[in-house]
Amino acid sequence: MTFHGRIYGELDDALNWSCGYSDTPTSPPCMDPAVWHGIILSEPIQVMSSCDEHRPIMDLSADYVHEMGSACGLPGSYFIWPDNECILPDDGTELLAHHAEACRA
């Protein structure tokens, strides 16, 4: 079981808002609408997205998870840690007003 993670700067527009879960690295991803955005803080920072059904599996490898928001996955957006938010740096406005939660303490 794996998530098709993407690295900032190499985002595929077709997958930005879709669940990337798949049973194996070679099987197709779920592709249901994504509602969760996961971040892995190792270098390079990796991101993933999931539907509600696959969120518990994403929690196993993500350092932080927050609800998918308008800045998540947009080119030029940044993940702000430890705030657990994605923002667009143009105006510094934090676009995720949802509840954010750390998966691991």
MARTORSE-294908 format. One record per residue (C-alpha): x, z, y; residue number from 1; residue in three letters. Coordinates in Angstrom, 2 decimals. Layout:
// residues N
{node {X; Z; Y}; NUM; "ALA"}
...
//
This chain:
// residues 105
{node {0.00; 0.00; 0.00}; 1; "MET"}
{node {1.37; -0.93; 3.38}; 2; "THR"}
{node {0.50; -1.76; 6.96}; 3; "PHE"}
{node {1.64; -4.95; 8.54}; 4; "HIS"}
{node {3.45; -3.30; 11.46}; 5; "GLY"}
{node {4.40; -5.20; 14.56}; 6; "ARG"}
{node {7.23; -4.57; 17.00}; 7; "ILE"}
{node {6.65; -4.64; 20.76}; 8; "TYR"}
{node {7.61; -8.02; 22.14}; 9; "GLY"}
{node {6.65; -9.78; 18.92}; 10; "GLU"}
{node {2.90; -9.21; 18.91}; 11; "LEU"}
{node {0.64; -11.77; 17.32}; 12; "ASP"}
{node {-2.49; -12.17; 19.48}; 13; "ASP"}
{node {-4.63; -12.89; 16.40}; 14; "ALA"}
{node {-3.80; -9.48; 14.89}; 15; "LEU"}
{node {-3.74; -7.18; 17.94}; 16; "ASN"}
{node {-7.23; -5.81; 17.36}; 17; "TRP"}
{node {-7.47; -6.11; 13.58}; 18; "SER"}
{node {-6.70; -3.66; 10.79}; 19; "CYS"}
{node {-3.29; -4.44; 9.32}; 20; "GLY"}
{node {-3.70; -2.55; 6.03}; 21; "TYR"}
{node {-2.94; -4.36; 2.78}; 22; "SER"}
{node {-2.49; -3.20; -0.82}; 23; "ASP"}
{node {0.93; -4.87; -1.09}; 24; "THR"}
{node {3.29; -6.52; 1.42}; 25; "PRO"}
{node {2.24; -9.95; 0.11}; 26; "THR"}
{node {-1.54; -9.43; 0.01}; 27; "SER"}
{node {-3.61; -10.34; 3.07}; 28; "PRO"}
{node {-4.36; -7.59; 5.60}; 29; "PRO"}
{node {-7.82; -6.02; 5.91}; 30; "CYS"}
{node {-8.57; -7.71; 9.29}; 31; "MET"}
{node {-11.62; -5.50; 10.03}; 32; "ASP"}
{node {-11.85; -4.52; 13.72}; 33; "PRO"}
{node {-9.14; -1.97; 14.56}; 34; "ALA"}
{node {-10.18; 1.28; 16.19}; 35; "VAL"}
{node {-6.91; 3.23; 15.75}; 36; "TRP"}
{node {-3.43; 2.48; 17.07}; 37; "HIS"}
{node {-0.47; 4.02; 15.22}; 38; "GLY"}
{node {3.10; 4.44; 16.45}; 39; "ILE"}
{node {6.27; 4.94; 14.38}; 40; "ILE"}
{node {8.99; 6.37; 16.64}; 41; "LEU"}
{node {12.01; 5.18; 14.65}; 42; "SER"}
{node {14.20; 2.48; 16.23}; 43; "GLU"}
{node {12.87; -0.04; 16.88}; 44; "PRO"}
{node {9.48; 1.48; 17.71}; 45; "ILE"}
{node {6.82; -0.05; 15.48}; 46; "GLN"}
{node {3.08; -0.18; 15.96}; 47; "VAL"}
{node {0.16; -0.61; 13.61}; 48; "MET"}
{node {-3.60; -0.76; 13.87}; 49; "SER"}
{node {-6.35; 0.27; 11.48}; 50; "SER"}
{node {-10.06; 0.45; 10.92}; 51; "CYS"}
{node {-11.75; 3.81; 10.25}; 52; "ASP"}
{node {-11.55; 3.32; 6.48}; 53; "GLU"}
{node {-7.76; 2.88; 6.44}; 54; "HIS"}
{node {-6.91; 5.50; 9.08}; 55; "ARG"}
{node {-6.01; 8.21; 6.50}; 56; "PRO"}
{node {-3.43; 5.85; 4.95}; 57; "ILE"}
{node {-1.96; 4.98; 8.35}; 58; "MET"}
{node {-1.63; 8.72; 9.07}; 59; "ASP"}
{node {0.88; 8.98; 6.20}; 60; "LEU"}
{node {3.53; 6.95; 8.04}; 61; "SER"}
{node {2.58; 7.03; 11.75}; 62; "ALA"}
{node {4.13; 9.65; 14.00}; 63; "ASP"}
{node {1.24; 9.36; 16.48}; 64; "TYR"}
{node {-2.25; 7.87; 16.36}; 65; "VAL"}
{node {-4.72; 7.37; 19.19}; 66; "HIS"}
{node {-7.92; 5.41; 19.64}; 67; "GLU"}
{node {-7.38; 1.72; 20.34}; 68; "MET"}
{node {-7.61; 1.21; 24.10}; 69; "GLY"}
{node {-7.40; -1.60; 26.59}; 70; "SER"}
{node {-3.59; -1.36; 26.97}; 71; "ALA"}
{node {-2.82; -1.18; 23.24}; 72; "CYS"}
{node {-1.03; -4.27; 22.01}; 73; "GLY"}
{node {-1.04; -6.11; 25.34}; 74; "LEU"}
{node {2.25; -7.78; 26.19}; 75; "PRO"}
{node {4.08; -5.58; 28.66}; 76; "GLY"}
{node {2.29; -2.39; 27.66}; 77; "SER"}
{node {4.27; 0.72; 26.76}; 78; "TYR"}
{node {3.72; 3.66; 24.46}; 79; "PHE"}
{node {4.33; 6.89; 26.36}; 80; "ILE"}
{node {5.62; 9.77; 24.24}; 81; "TRP"}
{node {4.86; 12.66; 23.91}; 82; "PRO"}
{node {1.61; 11.89; 25.78}; 83; "ASP"}
{node {0.52; 9.61; 22.91}; 84; "ASN"}
{node {-0.89; 6.89; 25.17}; 85; "GLU"}
{node {-0.40; 3.21; 25.83}; 86; "CYS"}
{node {-0.21; 2.14; 29.48}; 87; "ILE"}
{node {0.39; -0.97; 31.51}; 88; "LEU"}
{node {3.31; -0.31; 33.85}; 89; "PRO"}
{node {2.08; -2.60; 36.68}; 90; "ASP"}
{node {0.11; 0.14; 38.40}; 91; "ASP"}
{node {1.05; 3.15; 36.26}; 92; "GLY"}
{node {-2.59; 3.78; 35.40}; 93; "THR"}
{node {-3.11; 5.46; 32.09}; 94; "GLU"}
{node {-5.80; 3.41; 30.40}; 95; "LEU"}
{node {-6.56; 5.60; 27.42}; 96; "LEU"}
{node {-8.90; 8.40; 28.37}; 97; "ALA"}
{node {-9.80; 9.02; 24.73}; 98; "HIS"}
{node {-8.73; 12.05; 22.76}; 99; "HIS"}
{node {-5.25; 11.54; 21.39}; 100; "ALA"}
{node {-3.97; 13.45; 18.41}; 101; "GLU"}
{node {-0.62; 13.86; 16.75}; 102; "ALA"}
{node {-0.62; 13.13; 13.03}; 103; "CYS"}
{node {2.35; 15.37; 12.40}; 104; "ARG"}
{node {3.56; 18.39; 14.34}; 105; "ALA"}
//
